[in-house]
């Protein structure tokens, strides 16, 4: 009887530990999914900023070319 009670107590403890581990794994998976979504947003923002920087660089280059042309015409 004592052995059966000990096994039952051990089984219950292991079941409780398993439930805790499953909850922790679920929380970790949710956190990973949240981080993945946030990373995707940040990467999209980065890509948009890089495109905008490229556009601005092109505009600055065009402006510099136009100013150089004006300088040669007035010089």
Order of alpha helices (4+ residues) and beta strands (2+ residues): alpha
